[in-house]
């Protein structure tokens, strides 16, 4: 997966040591909703740090922990915020790439209030991570094991976590537009499956929604270069779709990114029916509200203490960076 001091064994996705980036790497792009050009830098971080977003455009470089408790908005994307009102939006594609590449700890510096959309998928971020390389740290990875079913429902939308021996996602979507209609996918995300089967799936939108979205200050940076655009039974992008069922694959991508706000890899099965960012965040709230629903396990499947609980927002962190979350 690119140059690395200590290459990560992808076959041990739910085991072994924590990881971080081998070196810093930068990119720049347009923000999907604001339309502004922003730069992004991925940097290594120490063990037990988790993923930290840092606003490089603001005085004091304020930080926001990538954590389900810090989600402040889920309209059209996932937005994180800290106690001082600093926010960072559209984090889900990058979070999905970090999850799919098994990066436990990283600092993400962004020169604006939104992560660049790149091509609308997670693939550009996967490429950056592979170019930077991933190395192991001298600290054991801890995994969140789902112990019993947890479900949230609202108006025909469902998000659920179920016990499983691996991390898998099942998703179902249904739209009136004939270009999408009904799509379903079940996928187990091990051994590089995310990179091969999910990472390239792009976000999508509808011609009929464009005017209303832009009037609301959303999708100002959206184009055929960074989204699949649907008009009834037609896909307007010249190159067509990257996968026959690209739409549901992108919903899986979003779910993977939003679930990584748990603060650690998950051993469990996620089931989504017409679910989005809000439902997945509500699901994480429900999971961590009941201590009997989950536990931390180590590389051999043994239960371990929750000393890393600050990474999922269940306890106060001893790490000084937690004060910025």
N, C-alpha and C positions, 0 to 999 in steps of 0.2 A: 504493500500500500504506500509506496514511496519511500524515500530515505528515512531511516529511523535508527537511533542509537541502539534501541532495544525493541525490535519489531513486535507488534502485538499479535498473538495467536487468535485469529477470528473464530476458531473452533471453540475457544474458551470464553465466548461472549459473556456468559453469566458466571464467570469465575475469575480467579487470579488477582493480579494487582490492579490498583488504580492507574490511570494513564493521564498524560497531558500531551501537548504539542511539543515536538522536538525543537522548533524554532518559530519565531514570529513570521507572519505573512500578511500582506495587504491586498485590498481590492477596492474598487470604487464602482458606483452604479447609481441608478435612479431609484428613489423611493416610490413605491407603488401608489400610495395614497396622496402624499404631499406633492409629488412630482419633482422634488428637489434632488440635486446630485449630492450624494454622501459618500464618504470613504469609510472603510471598515478595516480593522486590524485584529487578527487573531493572535493571542500571545499565550505562552506557557504559564501555568499556575501550579502552585504546590499542592500536596495531597490534602484532601478534605476541604478544599476551597470551593468545589463545585464550579458552576458557570457564573461568571460575574460580568454584567454589562457596565461599561464605563462611557459616560458622555464626554468625549474629548473636546466638544465645542463649548462647554460651559465652565465657568470658573470653579476651581477646586476639583475638577474631574469627578463629579458625583457618580456614585455606583449604585447598581440595582442588582440584587441577587435574582437569578433565574429560578423562581420558586412559585409554586401554585398560590401561595398566600399573597404574593405581590402582583397578581393579575388584577388590573383596575378597569379593563375594558375588553370586550370580546366581540364588538361590532366589526364584522368584515375581516378581522385579524385579531391576534392576541397582543395586548399591550400590558407591559409591566410598569410599575411605578414604585417609588420609595416614599418614605415618610415626609419628605420635603416637597413632594409634588413633581419630582423629575420623572419623566416617562421615556420609555423606548417601545416602539410599536413594530408589528410584523416580525416577531421573533421566531415564529413557528417553523419556517423552512430551515433556518440555521440550526435551531434546536434539533430538528429531525436529522440533519446531517451529522451533528455532534453525537447524537444517539446512535445513528447507523454506523458511524466510524468508531464507536466505543470510546469517546473522549469524555473522561470524568471531570476534568478540571481545565478551565481556560478562562482567560480574560478577553472580552470582546469590546474593543474600543470603537465607537461610532461617532462620526462628526455631525450628528443630527439626531432628530427624535424618532427616526425610523431606520430599520435595517434595509439596505438596498435589495430590491426584488430580483436583480440579476435577470435570469431568463424565465422566472416564475416557478422554478423547481428548486430542489435541493442540490442538484448536480454540481453547479458552480462552487458551492460550499464544500461538497465532498472533494472536488478537485483541489481546492485550496488546502484542505486538511491533509490530503495525500501528498501534496507538494511539500508541506511543512514537515510531514512525518509525525508519527505518534510513538511515544516512548512510555515505558512502564515506570512507575514510581515505587518507592519503598514503603508502600502502605497497601493493605488488603482492600480489595473492592468489596463493598457490601451491596447486596441486592434486596429489593423489596419483594417479598413473596406474598402473593394474595392468598389468604387462608380460607375465605368464604365469599360467596357471591355478593357483589355490591352493585346496585342499579339505581339510576335516576331516569325519570320519564317526564315528558311534557309535550302535550299536543301531538302525539304520534311519533315523537322523537325519543330515541332510547340510547343510553350509553351505559355499558355494563362491564365490570371486571369479574372474571371467573378464575378459580384456581387452575393452574396448568404447570406442566414441567418445563415449559419454555415460554418465550415471548411471542405471541401470535396476535393477529388482528383480523377480525371479520367485519366487513362493512357493506351496507346496503344503501343505495341512493335511488331516488325516483324523481324525475322531472317531466313536465309536460312536453318539453322540447324533444322532438323526435331524434335529434342528434345525440341525445343522452338517454332518454327514456329510463329504464330500470337497469341498474348494474349492481352486481354483487362480486365480492372478492374475499377469499380467505387465504391468509399467507402467514407462514411461520418465519420470523425474522432472525435467522441464524446463518452463519457461514457466508456472509456477504450478500444475503438475499435482498436487503434493503437497497444496496448500491445497484444491483442488477435489475431489480424488478419494480422499485418504487421511486428512487431518487430523481429520475428524469421526468416524472409526471408533473405537468405544469398546472398552476392555478387557472381557473376558468371563470368567464363571465358572459353576460348576455347583452346583445345589442340593445334590447329594449330597456335595460337598466342603466345604461351609460349616462344619459342626461340627468336622471335623478341622483345618481351617485356623485357626479361632479358638482351638482348644485349643492350637495351636502358636504363638499370639500373632500370627497373620497375618489379614489381611482384616477387622480389627476396625472399620475405617471404611467397609467396603464396603456398598453399598446399591443399590437400583434407580435411584437418582439418579446413580450414578457407575460403573455397570457393566451390561453385558448379562448377565442371569441366565438360564441354560438348565436346563430340567427335561425331559429326554428329548426329545420332539418339539416342545416348546413353548418359546417365549421369553416370560418372565414380565413384561417391561416393558410398561406400558400403551401406549406409543407404538410398540411393535414395533422394527424395525431401521431404521437410517438408510440403509443400503445393503443390497441383497439378499444380498451376500456380505461383510457387515461384519466377519465373523470373520477371514477371510484378509486383509482390508484392514488390520485392526488388527495382525496379525502383520507386515505390511509396515511399518507405522508403527513398531513396536518395533525392527525391523531397521534402519530409517533412523536412529533415535535411537542405537542401540548402535554402528552404524558411524561415527557422527559423533565417537565417542570416539577415532577415528584422529587427530583434531586438525586435519583439513583436509577439504575436499570431495574426494570420490573420483570418478575417471573409471574406471568399470568396471561390470560386471554382477554383481549378487549373486543367487545362487540358493539358496533355502532349502527343505528338505523336512523338515517336522516339527521345524524348528530353533527354538531359543529363545535367551535371553540368554547362556547358557553357551556354546553352539555358536558364536555370533557373536563372542564374546570370544576363544575359542580360534582362530577364523579370523583375527582381527587379529594374534594372537600369531604364527601361522604365516606370515602375509604379511610382517611386519616382521622375522622371523627370517632371511629370505633377501633380501639386498640386490638380487639379480637379479630379484626378483618385482615390484619397484615402483620408481618414481622420482618426484621432484618435477618438475612442468612449470609454465611460466608461461602468460600469457594467449594467447600465439601458438603454444602447443604445444611450445615449446622447453624442453629440459632446463635446470633451474636448480640451484644449489647447495643443499645441505641445511642452510643456516644457520638455518632455522626448524625444525630437527629436534627441538628440545626440545618442540615442540607435539605430536609423536607419540610422544615418549618414547624416541627413539633416541639422543639425546645429552643431556648436561647442559645446562641452560639458562643463558644469561648473564643472564636476567631474574631479579631477586631474588625474585619471587613463586614461582619454581619450588621454592624451599626449603620451601615450605609443602605441596607436593604429596606 
